[in-house]
């Protein structure tokens, strides 16, 4: 497994702590429209400081294995990525993986990074082993593209250059959302 520093790697996380605050959890719950569960870290934040991605324990408190780990929470990003999925972007990306050995190798490396980060988060959360999902990442990695939300969540959490298809998806939605513009609803922080 790849060793990762304990310092934040994701978007705008170097200015903030990874540990979620009560405000972070409230904002996440409002973004998702439901109470969040088992959030361990906030690996990527908006320029305003609001969470973009929640890192969730790989085993939920109710015992359910949770392979996704990097949960894309911001509704503007989520909606933009959903539109790409509805257009079938995953199928073209999967075809490119079969045709481009360099892209396939990069995607396998992203899969390995995802697994290493999930293990780090598992340890940080105090969660025991999760054999049900051992070796299985998310989003279709390492051989196909199944969920762009996972790839974008991982790309935002890991930082640019780790998950190239996640980075590409972010580029494709840049007219709707970009890393330098806040599109947060101020009501998310209201009591």
Secondary structure as UniProt FT lines:
FT   TURN            11..12
FT   HELIX           13..15
FT   HELIX           22..32
FT   STRAND          39..45
FT   TURN            47..48
FT   STRAND          51..56
FT   TURN            61..62
FT   STRAND          70..72
FT   HELIX           75..86
FT   TURN            87..88
FT   HELIX           89..99
FT   HELIX           101..125
FT   HELIX           131..133
FT   TURN            134..135
FT   TURN            139..143
FT   HELIX           148..158
FT   TURN            160..161
FT   HELIX           164..172
FT   TURN            173..176
FT   TURN            179..180
FT   HELIX           186..189
//
